[in-house]
Amino acid sequence: MSLRTSIMRSVTTALTSPTRRKLARDAAALSARLRGERATIRYFHQADDPYSHLAVQMLPRLRARYAADIEIRLVPPPADSAAPDRERLRAYGLRDAIRLARSRGLGFPADATLPTTEAVQRLQSVLADALDQGRFDDVAYAAGAALWAGDHKTLADMATRAGGQDPKLAERLLKTGEEQRAKLGHYLGGMFHFEGEWFWGVDRLGHLEARLAARGLDREAGSPLLAPAFEPSLGPPPEGAPPTIEAWFSFRSPYSWLFMPRIRHLAQAYGATLELRPILPMVMRGLAVPRIKTIYITLDCKREAERVDLPFGRIVDPVGAGAERALAVLHHAMALGLGEQFAELGLKAAFADGIALAEDEGLYGVARRAGLTDAQTAAALADDSWRQRAETNRAALLEAGLWGAPTFRITGHQAHWGQDRLYMMEEDLRAAMQGAAAPRQDG
């Protein structure tokens, strides 16, 4: 094992250590008390973000349930470096939010369309005025619903009344919100921050609720969470022919590790065929991943890994040679019927076992555990034909409307992005086997 591998594994193990996390949480809570602050959740709202529109609907429920203040900040969209392929991100976020709202019992127009710049600016004026007047909870949902429903008259009327108070207020609040978000260490909208830790939208509210409960702030201790995480039910499969699931993943994506064993289990439970579609990591495809984003993703993955009972944290980043070598071996493993085993073990090696896929000792060991001989691994490493497969998969991913990993879909249906959308895939599976249309995401 190289010195670089040893250092990287040690650093990431320390970063994701539950002991370090507890110390950081305790220190943040103590610091707040010493400053005389009440327990405070900070929420960062982005007007043109559909996930923010869902998150804002949870604010009254959080206020009622938990003995914590909520401070609200308006923020602009993230910088290009933190939002690669922005147009695909916007289009996917819209259709995903429609379906997520239905799953969560929240409001979002089923026929929503992407808003114009002018409409977003109007909404920002309305929200700034409401925030200034202490009426954000009352106004934000109605105004946001008008935006997403394309109700330009209602939004224009609201903006006219708000803008007459202080036409520069929105600009100032957006600037201060962006500054505070950056100071606290994030880049997205729809984010909750509590005592040093970040939580994204309704999908991670369950983790925030657990933090609040651990601090003794839950007024209804023992009651079900307001926003629990969703997982496939794995109920008895319906009658019908099992479909094929396409699964795009990257050996550098920690979320791909959390997703791989679970999607394999889901496919097996329904008798579906799993078609692996490996791709190069984003940074090796020219898409930026800022350091602030890498740190947040790593810490978020640790929480999610604990939730789904998977090991995580002893990481050796396979970017570069590690990813390329793993893709080369996977290409041959798939031809031998060992692709799923190698994919799962390779991801586990990189994100849970601290094994360097760039080094022969690590890669050959993973390949052996997956069932390949050393001769087969050597032959794979001497063959460059995996590059064409990765490029074909990349083009198919973009055609599916997405760009990152993990992405998955039933062939012929719309794609899902993220390891927290497997329950939606199960809904699609059951619908396909019953001969029904899958629940729509595009309204």
Buried (B, 14 or more C-beta within 10 A) or exposed (E): EEEEBEEBBEEBBEBBBEEEBEEBBEEBBEEBEEEEEEBEBBBBBBBBBBBBBBBBBBBEEBBEBBEBEBEBBBBBBBEEEBBBBEEBBBBBBBBBBBBBBBBBEBBBBEEBEBBEEEBBBBBBBBBBBBBBEEEBBEBBBBBBBBBBBBBBEBBBBBBEEBBEEBEEBBEEBBEEBBEBBEEBEBBBBBBBBBBBBBBBBBBBBBBBBBBBBEBEBBEEEEEEBBBEBBBBEEEEBBEBEBBBBBBBBBBBBBBBBBBBBBBBEBBEBBEBEBBBBBBBBBBBBEEEBEEBBEBBBBBBBBBBBBBBEBEBBBBBBBBBEBBBBBBBBBBBBBEBEBBBBBBBBBBBBBBBBBBBBBBEEBBBBBBBBBBBEEEBBBBBBEEEEBBEBBEEBBEBBEEBBBBBBBBBBBEEBBBBBBBBBBBBBBBBBBBBBEEEEBBEBBE
